[in-house]
């Protein structure tokens, strides 16, 4: 949960720097869980008769920018430009290749995007 909050509080729209695998995948996990909860809440509200089905789209819109930012920083961590996100536009193969890139281990040492976050302390809320 602290990784999810770190992305939202410290790096909401920060496209510079690097994000380690743990930060990215924990954000993805908790984002998925919260999206499921909001979708179930939408379904419940429709079933009850309130008819308000806007909670999950509002949540998805609120975390779109931080999700994009952490993905770009994850690509920076392996030495790739953030523009590599667009490889997912290639049908099937592009999405698989992007998934492989996002699962790749960090580039050791410093790169053009900054120091390796795995080598420093895990400071969350400085």
Secondary structure, 3 states (H helix, E strand, C coil): CHHHHHHHHCCCCCCCCCCCHHHHHHHHHHHHHHHHHHHHHHHHHHHHCCCCCCHHHHHHHHCHHHHHHHHHHHHHHCCCCHHHHHHHHCCCHHHHHHHHHHHCCCCCCCECCECCCCCCCCCCCC
